[in-house]
């Protein structure tokens, strides 16, 4: 799970802009934002760089009990 949607909303950034910056389709980025697909680590780090956040800010920690 990721927090890309939340970070985009916090920063007032649109998915279309992020898709352009990544060189990916809107549908691909929308899949990440809706948590239907997860970006590779390489793409996650690129998203973090573009959004000027730490990569860990884009990840939701899942507790295993």
PQR file of N, CA, C, O and H, with PARSE charges and radii, in Angstrom:
ATOM      1  N   UNK A   1       0.847  -1.185   0.000 -0.4000 1.5000
ATOM      2  CA  UNK A   1       0.000   0.000   0.000 -0.0000 2.0000
ATOM      3  C   UNK A   1       0.886   1.240   0.000  0.5500 1.7000
ATOM      4  O   UNK A   1       1.978   1.243   0.568 -0.5500 1.4000
ATOM      5  N   UNK A   2       0.397   2.284  -0.644 -0.4000 1.5000
ATOM      6  CA  UNK A   2       1.182   3.516  -0.676 -0.0000 2.0000
ATOM      7  C   UNK A   2       0.306   4.725  -0.349  0.5500 1.7000
ATOM      8  O   UNK A   2      -0.922   4.649  -0.320 -0.5500 1.4000
ATOM      9  H   UNK A   2      -0.490   2.282  -1.106  0.4000 1.0000
ATOM     10  N   UNK A   3       0.995   5.845  -0.104 -0.4000 1.5000
ATOM     11  CA  UNK A   3       0.337   7.103   0.259 -0.0000 2.0000
ATOM     12  C   UNK A   3       0.479   8.150  -0.856  0.5500 1.7000
ATOM     13  O   UNK A   3       0.397   9.349  -0.590 -0.5500 1.4000
ATOM     14  H   UNK A   3       1.993   5.906  -0.128  0.4000 1.0000
ATOM     15  N   UNK A   4       0.685   7.715  -2.067 -0.4000 1.5000
ATOM     16  CA  UNK A   4       0.900   8.669  -3.157 -0.0000 2.0000
ATOM     17  C   UNK A   4      -0.283   9.621  -3.276  0.5500 1.7000
ATOM     18  O   UNK A   4      -0.093  10.824  -3.454 -0.5500 1.4000
ATOM     19  H   UNK A   4       0.751   6.741  -2.283  0.4000 1.0000
ATOM     20  N   UNK A   5      -1.493   9.100  -3.179 -0.4000 1.5000
ATOM     21  CA  UNK A   5      -2.687   9.946  -3.292 -0.0000 2.0000
ATOM     22  C   UNK A   5      -2.676  11.042  -2.234  0.5500 1.7000
ATOM     23  O   UNK A   5      -2.904  12.211  -2.546 -0.5500 1.4000
ATOM     24  H   UNK A   5      -1.647   8.122  -3.034  0.4000 1.0000
ATOM     25  N   UNK A   6      -2.410  10.668  -0.979 -0.4000 1.5000
ATOM     26  CA  UNK A   6      -2.405  11.636   0.112 -0.0000 2.0000
ATOM     27  C   UNK A   6      -1.346  12.712  -0.092  0.5500 1.7000
ATOM     28  O   UNK A   6      -1.601  13.895   0.135 -0.5500 1.4000
ATOM     29  H   UNK A   6      -2.225   9.718  -0.725  0.4000 1.0000
ATOM     30  N   UNK A   7      -0.150  12.295  -0.523 -0.4000 1.5000
ATOM     31  CA  UNK A   7       0.930  13.267  -0.720 -0.0000 2.0000
ATOM     32  C   UNK A   7       0.590  14.218  -1.873  0.5500 1.7000
ATOM     33  O   UNK A   7       0.840  15.419  -1.778 -0.5500 1.4000
ATOM     34  H   UNK A   7       0.057  11.334  -0.707  0.4000 1.0000
ATOM     35  N   UNK A   8       0.023  13.688  -2.952 -0.4000 1.5000
ATOM     36  CA  UNK A   8      -0.393  14.558  -4.060 -0.0000 2.0000
ATOM     37  C   UNK A   8      -1.414  15.582  -3.578  0.5500 1.7000
ATOM     38  O   UNK A   8      -1.317  16.762  -3.914 -0.5500 1.4000
ATOM     39  H   UNK A   8      -0.181  12.712  -3.029  0.4000 1.0000
ATOM     40  N   UNK A   9      -2.398  15.132  -2.787 -0.4000 1.5000
ATOM     41  CA  UNK A   9      -3.426  16.044  -2.284 -0.0000 2.0000
ATOM     42  C   UNK A   9      -2.822  17.096  -1.352  0.5500 1.7000
ATOM     43  O   UNK A   9      -3.175  18.273  -1.427 -0.5500 1.4000
ATOM     44  H   UNK A   9      -2.476  14.173  -2.514  0.4000 1.0000
ATOM     45  N   UNK A  10      -1.905  16.667  -0.467 -0.4000 1.5000
ATOM     46  CA  UNK A  10      -1.256  17.604   0.458 -0.0000 2.0000
ATOM     47  C   UNK A  10      -0.509  18.702  -0.302  0.5500 1.7000
ATOM     48  O   UNK A  10      -0.495  19.860   0.115 -0.5500 1.4000
ATOM     49  H   UNK A  10      -1.618  15.711  -0.405  0.4000 1.0000
ATOM     50  N   UNK A  11       0.106  18.322  -1.415 -0.4000 1.5000
ATOM     51  CA  UNK A  11       0.917  19.266  -2.181 -0.0000 2.0000
ATOM     52  C   UNK A  11       0.132  19.971  -3.287  0.5500 1.7000
ATOM     53  O   UNK A  11       0.666  20.855  -3.958 -0.5500 1.4000
ATOM     54  H   UNK A  11       0.094  17.381  -1.753  0.4000 1.0000
ATOM     55  N   UNK A  12      -1.130  19.587  -3.482 -0.4000 1.5000
ATOM     56  CA  UNK A  12      -1.942  20.205  -4.528 -0.0000 2.0000
ATOM     57  C   UNK A  12      -1.464  19.868  -5.934  0.5500 1.7000
ATOM     58  O   UNK A  12      -1.559  20.690  -6.845 -0.5500 1.4000
ATOM     59  H   UNK A  12      -1.564  18.869  -2.938  0.4000 1.0000
ATOM     60  N   UNK A  13      -0.954  18.662  -6.101 -0.4000 1.5000
ATOM     61  CA  UNK A  13      -0.410  18.224  -7.385 -0.0000 2.0000
ATOM     62  C   UNK A  13      -1.379  17.244  -8.035  0.5500 1.7000
ATOM     63  O   UNK A  13      -1.955  16.388  -7.363 -0.5500 1.4000
ATOM     64  H   UNK A  13      -0.877  17.994  -5.360  0.4000 1.0000
ATOM     65  N   UNK A  14      -1.553  17.378  -9.341 -0.4000 1.5000
ATOM     66  CA  UNK A  14      -2.468  16.524 -10.099 -0.0000 2.0000
ATOM     67  C   UNK A  14      -1.745  15.280 -10.618  0.5500 1.7000
ATOM     68  O   UNK A  14      -0.544  15.301 -10.888 -0.5500 1.4000
ATOM     69  H   UNK A  14      -1.085  18.073  -9.886  0.4000 1.0000
ATOM     70  N   UNK A  15      -2.506  14.210 -10.747 -0.4000 1.5000
ATOM     71  CA  UNK A  15      -1.959  12.958 -11.283 -0.0000 2.0000
ATOM     72  C   UNK A  15      -1.399  13.132 -12.689  0.5500 1.7000
ATOM     73  O   UNK A  15      -0.383  12.529 -13.035 -0.5500 1.4000
ATOM     74  H   UNK A  15      -3.482  14.193 -10.529  0.4000 1.0000
ATOM     75  N   UNK A  16      -2.052  13.948 -13.492 -0.4000 1.5000
ATOM     76  CA  UNK A  16      -1.605  14.173 -14.871 -0.0000 2.0000
ATOM     77  C   UNK A  16      -0.185  14.748 -14.880  0.5500 1.7000
ATOM     78  O   UNK A  16       0.654  14.323 -15.674 -0.5500 1.4000
ATOM     79  H   UNK A  16      -2.877  14.438 -13.211  0.4000 1.0000
ATOM     80  N   UNK A  17       0.077  15.711 -13.998 -0.4000 1.5000
ATOM     81  CA  UNK A  17       1.411  16.315 -13.910 -0.0000 2.0000
ATOM     82  C   UNK A  17       2.438  15.270 -13.498  0.5500 1.7000
ATOM     83  O   UNK A  17       3.520  15.201 -14.081 -0.5500 1.4000
ATOM     84  H   UNK A  17      -0.605  16.056 -13.353  0.4000 1.0000
ATOM     85  N   UNK A  18       2.110  14.456 -12.498 -0.4000 1.5000
ATOM     86  CA  UNK A  18       3.035  13.421 -12.041 -0.0000 2.0000
ATOM     87  C   UNK A  18       3.313  12.428 -13.167  0.5500 1.7000
ATOM     88  O   UNK A  18       4.459  12.023 -13.366 -0.5500 1.4000
ATOM     89  H   UNK A  18       1.231  14.512 -12.024  0.4000 1.0000
ATOM     90  N   UNK A  19       2.290  12.041 -13.892 -0.4000 1.5000
ATOM     91  CA  UNK A  19       2.468  11.116 -15.018 -0.0000 2.0000
ATOM     92  C   UNK A  19       3.430  11.699 -16.044  0.5500 1.7000
ATOM     93  O   UNK A  19       4.298  10.989 -16.552 -0.5500 1.4000
ATOM     94  H   UNK A  19       1.359  12.371 -13.730  0.4000 1.0000
ATOM     95  N   UNK A  20       3.284  12.980 -16.352 -0.4000 1.5000
ATOM     96  CA  UNK A  20       4.181  13.640 -17.310 -0.0000 2.0000
ATOM     97  C   UNK A  20       5.614  13.642 -16.790  0.5500 1.7000
ATOM     98  O   UNK A  20       6.548  13.365 -17.542 -0.5500 1.4000
ATOM     99  H   UNK A  20       2.578  13.556 -15.940  0.4000 1.0000
ATOM    100  N   UNK A  21       5.792  13.951 -15.507 -0.4000 1.5000
ATOM    101  CA  UNK A  21       7.133  13.993 -14.918 -0.0000 2.0000
ATOM    102  C   UNK A  21       7.791  12.612 -14.919  0.5500 1.7000
ATOM    103  O   UNK A  21       9.003  12.495 -15.095 -0.5500 1.4000
ATOM    104  H   UNK A  21       5.034  14.176 -14.895  0.4000 1.0000
ATOM    105  N   UNK A  22       6.986  11.576 -14.721 -0.4000 1.5000
ATOM    106  CA  UNK A  22       7.516  10.206 -14.692 -0.0000 2.0000
ATOM    107  C   UNK A  22       7.701   9.617 -16.083  0.5500 1.7000
ATOM    108  O   UNK A  22       8.428   8.639 -16.255 -0.5500 1.4000
ATOM    109  H   UNK A  22       6.001  11.671 -14.578  0.4000 1.0000
ATOM    110  N   UNK A  23       7.040  10.215 -17.084 -0.4000 1.5000
ATOM    111  CA  UNK A  23       7.078   9.632 -18.421 -0.0000 2.0000
ATOM    112  C   UNK A  23       6.223   8.372 -18.502  0.5500 1.7000
ATOM    113  O   UNK A  23       6.510   7.457 -19.274 -0.5500 1.4000
ATOM    114  H   UNK A  23       6.449  11.010 -16.945  0.4000 1.0000
ATOM    115  N   UNK A  24       5.171   8.342 -17.692 -0.4000 1.5000
ATOM    116  CA  UNK A  24       4.264   7.195 -17.665 -0.0000 2.0000
ATOM    117  C   UNK A  24       2.866   7.668 -18.036  0.5500 1.7000
ATOM    118  O   UNK A  24       2.571   8.862 -18.007 -0.5500 1.4000
ATOM    119  H   UNK A  24       4.938   9.085 -17.064  0.4000 1.0000
ATOM    120  N   UNK A  25       2.014   6.716 -18.384 -0.4000 1.5000
ATOM    121  CA  UNK A  25       0.647   7.075 -18.754 -0.0000 2.0000
ATOM    122  C   UNK A  25      -0.149   7.476 -17.518  0.5500 1.7000
ATOM    123  O   UNK A  25       0.181   7.101 -16.393 -0.5500 1.4000
ATOM    124  H   UNK A  25       2.253   5.745 -18.408  0.4000 1.0000
ATOM    125  N   UNK A  26      -1.202   8.248 -17.757 -0.4000 1.5000
ATOM    126  CA  UNK A  26      -2.104   8.610 -16.662 -0.0000 2.0000
ATOM    127  C   UNK A  26      -2.666   7.352 -16.012  0.5500 1.7000
ATOM    128  O   UNK A  26      -2.767   7.281 -14.787 -0.5500 1.4000
ATOM    129  H   UNK A  26      -1.470   8.553 -18.671  0.4000 1.0000
ATOM    130  N   UNK A  27      -3.034   6.355 -16.823 -0.4000 1.5000
ATOM    131  CA  UNK A  27      -3.628   5.132 -16.280 -0.0000 2.0000
ATOM    132  C   UNK A  27      -2.676   4.403 -15.338  0.5500 1.7000
ATOM    133  O   UNK A  27      -3.103   3.858 -14.320 -0.5500 1.4000
ATOM    134  H   UNK A  27      -2.952   6.413 -17.818  0.4000 1.0000
ATOM    135  N   UNK A  28      -1.382   4.393 -15.677 -0.4000 1.5000
ATOM    136  CA  UNK A  28      -0.396   3.753 -14.812 -0.0000 2.0000
ATOM    137  C   UNK A  28      -0.316   4.481 -13.480  0.5500 1.7000
ATOM    138  O   UNK A  28      -0.368   3.857 -12.420 -0.5500 1.4000
ATOM    139  H   UNK A  28      -1.036   4.836 -16.504  0.4000 1.0000
ATOM    140  N   UNK A  29      -0.189   5.805 -13.535 -0.4000 1.5000
ATOM    141  CA  UNK A  29      -0.092   6.599 -12.307 -0.0000 2.0000
ATOM    142  C   UNK A  29      -1.383   6.489 -11.509  0.5500 1.7000
ATOM    143  O   UNK A  29      -1.347   6.397 -10.282 -0.5500 1.4000
ATOM    144  H   UNK A  29      -0.147   6.312 -14.396  0.4000 1.0000
ATOM    145  N   UNK A  30      -2.513   6.497 -12.186 -0.4000 1.5000
ATOM    146  CA  UNK A  30      -3.790   6.354 -11.485 -0.0000 2.0000
ATOM    147  C   UNK A  30      -3.854   5.006 -10.766  0.5500 1.7000
ATOM    148  O   UNK A  30      -4.416   4.921  -9.674 -0.5500 1.4000
ATOM    149  H   UNK A  30      -2.543   6.572 -13.183  0.4000 1.0000
ATOM    150  N   UNK A  31      -3.302   3.976 -11.345 -0.4000 1.5000
ATOM    151  CA  UNK A  31      -3.240   2.670 -10.686 -0.0000 2.0000
ATOM    152  C   UNK A  31      -2.444   2.736  -9.395  0.5500 1.7000
ATOM    153  O   UNK A  31      -2.825   2.135  -8.389 -0.5500 1.4000
ATOM    154  H   UNK A  31      -2.846   4.044 -12.232  0.4000 1.0000
ATOM    155  N   UNK A  32      -1.322   3.479  -9.426 -0.4000 1.5000
ATOM    156  CA  UNK A  32      -0.529   3.666  -8.202 -0.0000 2.0000
ATOM    157  C   UNK A  32      -1.332   4.443  -7.161  0.5500 1.7000
ATOM    158  O   UNK A  32      -1.386   4.064  -5.992 -0.5500 1.4000
ATOM    159  H   UNK A  32      -1.014   3.967 -10.243  0.4000 1.0000
ATOM    160  N   UNK A  33      -1.948   5.528  -7.602 -0.4000 1.5000
ATOM    161  CA  UNK A  33      -2.678   6.416  -6.691 -0.0000 2.0000
ATOM    162  C   UNK A  33      -3.853   5.684  -6.033  0.5500 1.7000
ATOM    163  O   UNK A  33      -4.138   5.898  -4.855 -0.5500 1.4000
ATOM    164  H   UNK A  33      -1.903   5.836  -8.552  0.4000 1.0000
ATOM    165  N   UNK A  34      -4.526   4.827  -6.789 -0.4000 1.5000
ATOM    166  CA  UNK A  34      -5.686   4.097  -6.266 -0.0000 2.0000
ATOM    167  C   UNK A  34      -5.298   2.777  -5.589  0.5500 1.7000
ATOM    168  O   UNK A  34      -6.160   2.014  -5.153 -0.5500 1.4000
ATOM    169  H   UNK A  34      -4.294   4.653  -7.746  0.4000 1.0000
ATOM    170  N   UNK A  35      -3.983   2.521  -5.510 -0.4000 1.5000
ATOM    171  CA  UNK A  35      -3.465   1.290  -4.911 -0.0000 2.0000
ATOM    172  C   UNK A  35      -3.948   0.022  -5.620  0.5500 1.7000
ATOM    173  O   UNK A  35      -4.066  -1.036  -5.001 -0.5500 1.4000
ATOM    174  H   UNK A  35      -3.282   3.140  -5.864  0.4000 1.0000
ATOM    175  N   UNK A  36      -4.222   0.137  -6.910 -0.4000 1.5000
ATOM    176  CA  UNK A  36      -4.537  -1.054  -7.709 -0.0000 2.0000
ATOM    177  C   UNK A  36      -3.250  -1.716  -8.180  0.5500 1.7000
ATOM    178  O   UNK A  36      -3.221  -2.910  -8.478 -0.5500 1.4000
ATOM    179  H   UNK A  36      -4.126   0.996  -7.413  0.4000 1.0000
ATOM    180  N   UNK A  37      -2.178  -0.914  -8.241 -0.4000 1.5000
ATOM    181  CA  UNK A  37      -0.854  -1.400  -8.638 -0.0000 2.0000
ATOM    182  C   UNK A  37       0.171  -0.672  -7.781  0.5500 1.7000
ATOM    183  O   UNK A  37      -0.055   0.454  -7.338 -0.5500 1.4000
ATOM    184  H   UNK A  37      -2.202   0.056  -7.999  0.4000 1.0000
ATOM    185  N   UNK A  38       1.300  -1.332  -7.557 -0.4000 1.5000
ATOM    186  CA  UNK A  38       2.354  -0.700  -6.773 -0.0000 2.0000
ATOM    187  C   UNK A  38       3.545  -0.426  -7.688  0.5500 1.7000
ATOM    188  O   UNK A  38       3.925  -1.274  -8.495 -0.5500 1.4000
ATOM    189  H   UNK A  38       1.484  -2.246  -7.917  0.4000 1.0000
ATOM    190  N   UNK A  39       4.136   0.772  -7.556 -0.4000 1.5000
ATOM    191  CA  UNK A  39       5.308   1.076  -8.375 -0.0000 2.0000
ATOM    192  C   UNK A  39       6.508   0.250  -7.917  0.5500 1.7000
ATOM    193  O   UNK A  39       6.596  -0.151  -6.756 -0.5500 1.4000
ATOM    194  H   UNK A  39       3.827   1.462  -6.900  0.4000 1.0000
ATOM    195  N   UNK A  40       7.421   0.006  -8.843 -0.4000 1.5000
ATOM    196  CA  UNK A  40       8.677  -0.639  -8.462 -0.0000 2.0000
ATOM    197  C   UNK A  40       9.422   0.290  -7.506  0.5500 1.7000
ATOM    198  O   UNK A  40       9.079   1.468  -7.398 -0.5500 1.4000
ATOM    199  H   UNK A  40       7.349   0.331  -9.786  0.4000 1.0000
ATOM    200  N   UNK A  41      10.422  -0.220  -6.820 -0.4000 1.5000
ATOM    201  CA  UNK A  41      11.207   0.630  -5.920 -0.0000 2.0000
ATOM    202  C   UNK A  41      11.860   1.774  -6.684  0.5500 1.7000
ATOM    203  O   UNK A  41      11.927   2.901  -6.193 -0.5500 1.4000
ATOM    204  H   UNK A  41      10.700  -1.176  -6.908  0.4000 1.0000
ATOM    205  N   UNK A  42      12.338   1.478  -7.882 -0.4000 1.5000
ATOM    206  CA  UNK A  42      12.967   2.519  -8.700 -0.0000 2.0000
ATOM    207  C   UNK A  42      11.972   3.656  -8.983  0.5500 1.7000
ATOM    208  O   UNK A  42      12.314   4.831  -8.854 -0.5500 1.4000
ATOM    209  H   UNK A  42      12.284   0.563  -8.281  0.4000 1.0000
ATOM    210  N   UNK A  43      10.758   3.301  -9.364 -0.4000 1.5000
ATOM    211  CA  UNK A  43       9.729   4.305  -9.660 -0.0000 2.0000
ATOM    212  C   UNK A  43       9.306   5.017  -8.380  0.5500 1.7000
ATOM    213  O   UNK A  43       9.086   6.228  -8.389 -0.5500 1.4000
ATOM    214  H   UNK A  43      10.480   2.346  -9.468  0.4000 1.0000
ATOM    215  N   UNK A  44       9.190   4.281  -7.286 -0.4000 1.5000
ATOM    216  CA  UNK A  44       8.821   4.897  -6.010 -0.0000 2.0000
ATOM    217  C   UNK A  44       9.838   5.974  -5.613  0.5500 1.7000
ATOM    218  O   UNK A  44       9.461   7.059  -5.170 -0.5500 1.4000
ATOM    219  H   UNK A  44       9.369   3.297  -7.279  0.4000 1.0000
ATOM    220  N   UNK A  45      11.129   5.664  -5.776 -0.4000 1.5000
ATOM    221  CA  UNK A  45      12.174   6.642  -5.447 -0.0000 2.0000
ATOM    222  C   UNK A  45      12.103   7.838  -6.390  0.5500 1.7000
ATOM    223  O   UNK A  45      12.338   8.971  -5.972 -0.5500 1.4000
ATOM    224  H   UNK A  45      11.435   4.782  -6.136  0.4000 1.0000
ATOM    225  N   UNK A  46      11.781   7.594  -7.663 -0.4000 1.5000
ATOM    226  CA  UNK A  46      11.646   8.693  -8.623 -0.0000 2.0000
ATOM    227  C   UNK A  46      10.466   9.589  -8.248  0.5500 1.7000
ATOM    228  O   UNK A  46      10.564  10.813  -8.323 -0.5500 1.4000
ATOM    229  H   UNK A  46      11.590   6.673  -8.003  0.4000 1.0000
ATOM    230  N   UNK A  47       9.341   8.973  -7.840 -0.4000 1.5000
ATOM    231  CA  UNK A  47       8.173   9.744  -7.401 -0.0000 2.0000
ATOM    232  C   UNK A  47       8.542  10.590  -6.194  0.5500 1.7000
ATOM    233  O   UNK A  47       8.190  11.767  -6.124 -0.5500 1.4000
ATOM    234  H   UNK A  47       9.261   7.978  -7.779  0.4000 1.0000
ATOM    235  N   UNK A  48       9.251   9.990  -5.243 -0.4000 1.5000
ATOM    236  CA  UNK A  48       9.665  10.722  -4.039 -0.0000 2.0000
ATOM    237  C   UNK A  48      10.532  11.926  -4.410  0.5500 1.7000
ATOM    238  O   UNK A  48      10.356  13.010  -3.855 -0.5500 1.4000
ATOM    239  H   UNK A  48       9.537   9.034  -5.300  0.4000 1.0000
ATOM    240  N   UNK A  49      11.449  11.743  -5.330 -0.4000 1.5000
ATOM    241  CA  UNK A  49      12.312  12.848  -5.776 -0.0000 2.0000
ATOM    242  C   UNK A  49      11.482  13.952  -6.423  0.5500 1.7000
ATOM    243  O   UNK A  49      11.679  15.132  -6.131 -0.5500 1.4000
ATOM    244  H   UNK A  49      11.591  10.862  -5.782  0.4000 1.0000
ATOM    245  N   UNK A  50      10.563  13.576  -7.292 -0.4000 1.5000
ATOM    246  CA  UNK A  50       9.715  14.551  -7.980 -0.0000 2.0000
ATOM    247  C   UNK A  50       8.861  15.330  -6.979  0.5500 1.7000
ATOM    248  O   UNK A  50       8.696  16.543  -7.100 -0.5500 1.4000
ATOM    249  H   UNK A  50      10.403  12.617  -7.529  0.4000 1.0000
ATOM    250  N   UNK A  51       8.317  14.613  -5.984 -0.4000 1.5000
ATOM    251  CA  UNK A  51       7.437  15.251  -5.004 -0.0000 2.0000
ATOM    252  C   UNK A  51       8.210  15.894  -3.839  0.5500 1.7000
ATOM    253  O   UNK A  51       7.619  16.521  -2.960 -0.5500 1.4000
ATOM    254  H   UNK A  51       8.451  13.627  -5.885  0.4000 1.0000
ATOM    255  N   UNK A  52       9.531  15.728  -3.850 -0.4000 1.5000
ATOM    256  CA  UNK A  52      10.396  16.305  -2.808 -0.0000 2.0000
ATOM    257  C   UNK A  52      10.009  15.817  -1.417  0.5500 1.7000
ATOM    258  O   UNK A  52       9.848  16.598  -0.479 -0.5500 1.4000
ATOM    259  H   UNK A  52      10.011  15.219  -4.564  0.4000 1.0000
ATOM    260  N   UNK A  53       9.866  14.491  -1.317 -0.4000 1.5000
ATOM    261  CA  UNK A  53       9.597  13.854  -0.030 -0.0000 2.0000
ATOM    262  C   UNK A  53      10.540  12.661   0.119  0.5500 1.7000
ATOM    263  O   UNK A  53      11.145  12.211  -0.855 -0.5500 1.4000
ATOM    264  H   UNK A  53       9.997  13.857  -2.079  0.4000 1.0000
ATOM    265  N   UNK A  54      10.658  12.161   1.331 -0.4000 1.5000
ATOM    266  CA  UNK A  54      11.424  10.940   1.570 -0.0000 2.0000
ATOM    267  C   UNK A  54      10.603   9.756   1.051  0.5500 1.7000
ATOM    268  O   UNK A  54       9.381   9.744   1.200 -0.5500 1.4000
ATOM    269  H   UNK A  54      10.167  12.526   2.122  0.4000 1.0000
ATOM    270  N   UNK A  55      11.256   8.769   0.448 -0.4000 1.5000
ATOM    271  CA  UNK A  55      10.505   7.604  -0.050 -0.0000 2.0000
ATOM    272  C   UNK A  55       9.618   6.964   1.014  0.5500 1.7000
ATOM    273  O   UNK A  55       8.521   6.501   0.704 -0.5500 1.4000
ATOM    274  H   UNK A  55      12.248   8.779   0.327  0.4000 1.0000
ATOM    275  N   UNK A  56      10.079   6.933   2.260 -0.4000 1.5000
ATOM    276  CA  UNK A  56       9.278   6.297   3.320 -0.0000 2.0000
ATOM    277  C   UNK A  56       7.956   7.021   3.554  0.5500 1.7000
ATOM    278  O   UNK A  56       7.019   6.431   4.093 -0.5500 1.4000
ATOM    279  H   UNK A  56      10.970   7.309   2.511  0.4000 1.0000
ATOM    280  N   UNK A  57       7.866   8.295   3.156 -0.4000 1.5000
ATOM    281  CA  UNK A  57       6.619   9.039   3.291 -0.0000 2.0000
ATOM    282  C   UNK A  57       5.547   8.551   2.320  0.5500 1.7000
ATOM    283  O   UNK A  57       4.368   8.862   2.485 -0.5500 1.4000
ATOM    284  H   UNK A  57       8.627   8.774   2.719  0.4000 1.0000
ATOM    285  N   UNK A  58       5.954   7.791   1.314 -0.4000 1.5000
ATOM    286  CA  UNK A  58       5.020   7.297   0.309 -0.0000 2.0000
ATOM    287  C   UNK A  58       4.522   5.893   0.615  0.5500 1.7000
ATOM    288  O   UNK A  58       3.699   5.350  -0.122 -0.5500 1.4000
ATOM    289  H   UNK A  58       6.912   7.538   1.180  0.4000 1.0000
ATOM    290  N   UNK A  59       5.017   5.304   1.699 -0.4000 1.5000
ATOM    291  CA  UNK A  59       4.697   3.923   2.011 -0.0000 2.0000
ATOM    292  C   UNK A  59       3.848   3.835   3.262  0.5500 1.7000
ATOM    293  O   UNK A  59       4.103   4.535   4.242 -0.5500 1.4000
ATOM    294  H   UNK A  59       5.685   5.746   2.297  0.4000 1.0000
ATOM    295  N   UNK A  60       2.847   2.983   3.236 -0.4000 1.5000
ATOM    296  CA  UNK A  60       2.031   2.702   4.413 -0.0000 2.0000
ATOM    297  C   UNK A  60       2.592   1.436   5.040  0.5500 1.7000
ATOM    298  O   UNK A  60       2.646   0.384   4.403 -0.5500 1.4000
ATOM    299  H   UNK A  60       2.640   2.414   2.440  0.4000 1.0000
ATOM    300  N   UNK A  61       3.006   1.548   6.291 -0.4000 1.5000
ATOM    301  CA  UNK A  61       3.532   0.381   6.985 -0.0000 2.0000
ATOM    302  C   UNK A  61       2.376  -0.542   7.353  0.5500 1.7000
ATOM    303  O   UNK A  61       1.359  -0.107   7.893 -0.5500 1.4000
ATOM    304  H   UNK A  61       2.962   2.402   6.809  0.4000 1.0000
ATOM    305  N   UNK A  62       2.553  -1.804   7.055 -0.4000 1.5000
ATOM    306  CA  UNK A  62       1.532  -2.804   7.353 -0.0000 2.0000
ATOM    307  C   UNK A  62       1.997  -3.587   8.579  0.5500 1.7000
ATOM    308  O   UNK A  62       3.055  -4.218   8.559 -0.5500 1.4000
ATOM    309  H   UNK A  62       3.379  -2.157   6.617  0.4000 1.0000
ATOM    310  N   UNK A  63       1.209  -3.542   9.629 -0.4000 1.5000
ATOM    311  CA  UNK A  63       1.555  -4.268  10.855 -0.0000 2.0000
ATOM    312  C   UNK A  63       1.102  -5.715  10.737  0.5500 1.7000
ATOM    313  O   UNK A  63      -0.051  -5.997  10.408 -0.5500 1.4000
ATOM    314  H   UNK A  63       0.350  -3.029   9.645  0.4000 1.0000
ATOM    315  N   UNK A  64       2.025  -6.623  11.011 -0.4000 1.5000
ATOM    316  CA  UNK A  64       1.694  -8.042  11.010 -0.0000 2.0000
ATOM    317  C   UNK A  64       1.649  -8.502  12.456  0.5500 1.7000
ATOM    318  O   UNK A  64       2.664  -8.522  13.151 -0.5500 1.4000
ATOM    319  H   UNK A  64       2.961  -6.394  11.278  0.4000 1.0000
ATOM    320  N   UNK A  65       0.466  -8.868  12.892 -0.4000 1.5000
ATOM    321  CA  UNK A  65       0.308  -9.322  14.281 -0.0000 2.0000
ATOM    322  C   UNK A  65       0.218 -10.820  14.356  0.5500 1.7000
ATOM    323  O   UNK A  65       0.083 -11.377  15.446 -0.5500 1.4000
ATOM    324  H   UNK A  65      -0.359  -8.852  12.327  0.4000 1.0000
TER
END
